[in-house]
Amino acid sequence: MSGIVVVGAGQAGASLVAKLRALGADGPVTLIGAETQPPYQRPPLSKGYLLGEMDEARLYLRPESYYADQGIDLMLGRPVTALDTEARRMTVGGEEIAYDQLALTTGSVPNRLPQSIGGDLDGVFTVRTLADIDRMSPLFERNARVLVVGGGYIGLEAAAVASKLGLRVTLVEMADRILGRVAAPETSDYFRALHRGHGVDLREGCGLERLTGHDGRVTGAVLGDGTVIEVDFVIVGTGIRPDTRLAEAAGIVCENGIKVDEMGRTSAPGVWAAGDCAVFPWRDEMLRLESVQNAIDQAEAVAANMLGADAAYQPKPWFWSDQYDVKLQIAGLNTGYDRVVVRKADGAVSHWYYAGDTLLAVDAMNAARDYMVGKRLIEAGRSPAPEALADPATDLKGLLRP
């Protein structure tokens, strides 16, 4: 078997192989995944699936039959254990596979708590895979006590689901505010009030000292401020990191991700990368995006370049998060902002990030119109006067007119 091989059967891998076929690739295409399920959506894991509102089959990006129908060899439950980029061969479950071109879409892995503070106790979970959710979901019983470690989007989403299901939730964030790495204080304030309004015991500037347990299972936690609490289980939402293990072992250059050029090529001939695992040049810096949008768009761009398109990838970042009855939609990247404009109109709230006079990004809370207008403005490189955005009487759609 040669042809094109894609390692990593997540959103990026599934998008890449589908795009290859859509663009007319007629040679062998193989998609290899370490998990036993066909490629599935990850965002609903900590939302609809954990709430019991979505069954497993609805998570699948495509029916499993699609891959056979498209002539895509789907190899599941078989992690790649070795990669030789000079020989263009890899080892998969004891079997040697050759390739002409290889794409690495290995995604990311969750940060875990150190064993030294009890991270290896039973009842301590991360939120990354279908198996993670299946293991923890039986513990989501009314009045169960759960500790959520980390006040990023994953931790907040898990806390929201637990609270909605009637659990007693404590969330700790070591930094001085939740969402500190990714959002303005105004957005942190909004979501702090939202969670506390739903009964979450949210503690900022307070890390986890250690977990305690009995017979190998977690039973309590000592917090950074000395507080001791009893817990039935723990959810760790302290972020993710790019899965570069296979690339690094093969000698491919990695720097906070698998380093690629504008086309998606790595340092190894015939090897490409896309999605969470890839870091790429953008606006005079190296950027790595953890989002569905980037996984799809970059993977499709790489698929085209593997077939000779020779076109640089231009990201158009957008993200979302669902917490309780609030949908947060984000367009753009707020890196380097020095001003936040708050808009409140018709019951919706949005926060607009500026660097000088340049609009960078928008956080829209139950404000779909603000999000869509902001996204179009950012992609067009247009920056309305901040005062116009702050004025609730301003017709946002009018800002799109030439």
N, C-alpha and C positions, 0 to 999 in steps of 0.2 A: 504494500500500500504506500503510495506517495501522495502527491497532490497537496492540498492545503489542510493543515491540522490546526485546530483551535483548542487551546487548553484553558478551561474555565467555563462552566456551563451556567453562568448567571445571565443577567440582563445584557451585558456587553457581548458575551459569547454568542448568545442566541440571536442578537441583532446582527452580528457580523456574518454568521453563516446564512441567515435569511437574505441579507443584502447581496452576498456573493451570488446566490442563485438568482435573485431578482435582476442582477446585472449581467446574467448570462454565463457565469462560470459553469463549465460543463465537465470539469475533471472531478476526481474524488475529493470530497469534503468530509472531514471528521470533526466531531465536537466531543471533547472529553470532559467529564465532570466527576468530582470526588463524591458528590452526594448521589443518592440512589434515585431521587426524583428528577423528572425532566425540568428544564429551566422554568423558574417561577419568579413571581414578583416578591421582592423583599419588603417594600414599604408597608403593605397591609399586615405583615406579621405582628407588628406592635400596635396595630389598630384593629381593623375589622376581623382578622383571623383570631386574634387573642380575645376579642369580645364575643366570639362565636357567631358573628354575622356573616362569615364567609367560609365556605368549606375548602378543602385542599384543592379540589379540581379547579375551582375558580381562580386559584393562585397561578395556575400554569399559564405561561405566556402564550403557548400554542398547544393544541392537542398533540399527544405523543406521536400520533399517526402522521402528523405534518412532516416530521423529519424523514421518515421512510418514504413518504410520497415525493419529497424533494431530493431524494437520493443522498441524504445526509446521514452518515454513520454516527449514531448517538451511542457513546460509550459511557455508561453511568456507574457510579460506585467504584471507580477505578482511578485512584490518584496517580499522577505521574511521579515516579520516584527518581528518575535520572534523565538528564538532557545533555546531549553532546551536539553543540552547535556546529562544530567543524564537520562531523560526519553526517549531520542533519538526521539524527536518530534520537529516539527517546525510549524509556522503559515505562510501560504501563501495566501494572499488575503482573509483572514477570514476563510480559510480551514486549518484543522490540518492534517499534513502529518507525518507519522512515517518513520524511516529509520533504516537499520541495520548498514550501513556505510555511511558516509557523506564526500564529498570533497568540500572544499571551493575554488572556482576559481573566486573570486569577483573582481579581477583586481585592477584598480587604478582609482582615481578621479583627475581631474585637479585642480591645485591651482587657486584661483580666487582673483580678486582685492577686497580689503576691501570696504564695503559700505561707510566708512568715506572718501574715496578719489574718490567716484563716481562709484564704481564697480557695483552698482545696476542699473545704467542708462540703458535704452534701447539702443541697438546698441553696447553693449559690449559683446564679444563672447569668448568662449573657443573652442578648437579644440579637441574633444574627441569622440563624438558620431555622428552617421548619422544625428540625429536631429539637432545637432549643425551646421553641414555643410549646411543642407537644409535651416536653418533659415538665415544664412549669405550669401549664394551664390547669391541671387538676388541683393545684394549690390555691387557685383564685376562688376562694370561698368567702362568703360574707363574714366580716369581722376578723378575717385572718390578718396577721400583722406582717407587713412587708416593708423592708428597708430598700429604698432606691438610692444607689450611689452614683451621683453625677447629674448635673442640671443642664445637660445639653438636650437636643431634640429627642434622642432615643429615651433618655431617662424621663423626660417630661411626658412623652407619649405613653410610656409604660405606667407612669404614675396616674395619668388621666384614666387609663383603662381600669386600673386597680380601684381607683376611687369610684368610678361609675358602677363597678360591680360590688361595691359595698365593703371593700377592704379598708383597713386602717393603715394609712400610708405615711411614712416618714421619708422625706427626701433630703439628702445632704449634698451640698456643693462646697468644695474646698475654696474656690475663688470667692471674691466678695459679692458676686451676683451670678444668678443663673444666666445662661446664654452669653457669658462674658466674652468668649472667643469669637462669636459669630454675629452678634447683634448689638445695637445701641442700648444704652441704659433705658431709653423710653420703651423699647420692646421688652426688655427684661422686666420693667415695672408692670407692663400690661399682663404678662404671663404669671408673674408672681401673684398679683392680685387674683387672677383667674384661678390658680391652683389653691390658694388659701381660701378663696370663696367656696371651693368644693371640699374643704375639710382636710387638705393635705398639710401635714406638719412640715413646712418647708424651711430648711435651715441653711443659710448662706454663710460663707466664711467659716464653715465647720466641716472638716473632713472626717474620715473614718480612721480611728486609731487602730482598732482590731475587731475581728469577729470572735465570738466565743461559741463553744458547742458542747454537745454531750453525745458520746458514742459515735463521734464522727459526723454529726449533723449540726448545722448552725442553730443556735437557740437565742443568741443575743448579740449585741454590738456595743462597743465602747466608742463614743464619738470623740472628736478632737477637743471638745470643750469639757470632757470628763463625764458627760451624761452617759448613763448606762440604760439601754432599752432592751426589751425582749422582742424577738422577731421569730416568725415562722419560716420565712425565706427571704432571700436577698436578690435583687436585680442589679447587675452592674451595667451602668450606662456611661462609661468613662471614655467613650470614643473608639475609633477604629484606626488601624494602620494598614498601609498597603501590603498585600501579600507578595513579597518579592523573593520568597525563599527559593523557589525553583530557579528564577533568573540569576540570583546571586550565586547559587551553587554552580551554575553553568558559566559564570564569569561575565555575565552581561552587566553593564554599568547601571548602578542603581543609586539614586540620591533622593530620599524621601519618595520613593516610587521607582518604577522601571523607567529610566530616562529614554525619551524618544525625541525625534525631531518633529518639524511641523507636519510631516506626512504620517508620523506614527512609527517610523523605523527605529529599532533599538541599535545598540552598538554591534550586534551580531548580524552577519549577513543573512538575509532571508527571514529575519525574526522581527515581528511587529508587536505592539502592545496597545491596549486601549482600556478605558474604563477607570475604576477606582485605583487600579494598580499603577497607572501610567502618569508620569509627570512630563509636561510638555511646555515648549516655549510660547509665551503669550505676553505681549506688551513689555518686552525687555525684562521679563522675569520667567522663572519656571513655575508652572501652576499645576496643581493636582486638584481635581474636582471630584467630590463624593456626591453624585446625584444620578438619578435615573436619566435625566436629560443628557448629561455628558456621556453616560454609558452607551446610550443609543446613538447619539450623534457622532461621537468619536469612533465608535465601532463601525458605523456605516461609512464614515470617511476613510477609515483604514481599509475596509473591504474594497472600496473603489480604488484606493492606491495600490493594493495588492494586485489589482487587475490592470494597473498602468495609468490611472487617472492623473497622478502627480499633482494633487491639489492640496494646499495647506489647510489644516483644520482650523476653523474659526468658531470658537464656542459662543453660544448665546445662553448664558447661565440662567436657570430658573430652578426653584425648589418649592417644596410645600411641606406642611406639617398639620395634622389634625389632632386637636386636643379638646375634649368635651364637645361643645357645639361650635367651636371656633375653627375655621380653616385659615391658616396662615399661608399666604402665597408670597414668594420672594422672587423678584426679578433683578438681575445684575449682581455685581459683586461690590460690597461696601468698603473694600480695602482702601485705606487712605482718606476716609471721610473726615471732615472737620466741622460739619454742621448737620443737624437733623431737623427737618421741617415736619411738624405734626399736622395732619389734616383730619378733621372730624366733620363728617357730613352724612346726613341721612342714616344715622346709627352706625356708620362704618368708621373705622380708624385706620389710618395708614401713616407710615413713617418714611420720609424721603431723605436719602443720604446725598449730601453734596460734598465735593472737594472744590472749594472756591465757588465758582459759578457753574461747575459741571455736575450734572446729575449722574450719580453712580448706580444707585439701587433703590428699591422700594420694598418695605415690609407691609403687606396689606392683610389686615385682620377682618375677615368677613366683608371684604371690600373688593369683590371681583372686578368691578369697573376700574378702580384705582390700579389694581394689578395689571390689567390688560393695557390701560393707557400708559402706565409706567414702563411696561415691557417694550411697547412700541416706540416710545420716546427714546429709551436707552439704546435700543437696537438701531435707531435712526441717527443716534448721536446728537439728539436735541435736548436742550436744557431750559425749561421754562423758568421764569422768575420765581424764586422761592415764595415770594409774597403771594403770587397767584395761587400756588398750591395750598398755602395755609388758609386762604379765604374760602369758606364753605360755599360761597355763592358762585365761585368759578365753575364754569362748565368744562369739565375735564376733557371731554371729547373735542371741545373747541381748540384745545392745545395741540391737537394733532393736525389741524388745518395748516396749510402752508402760510 
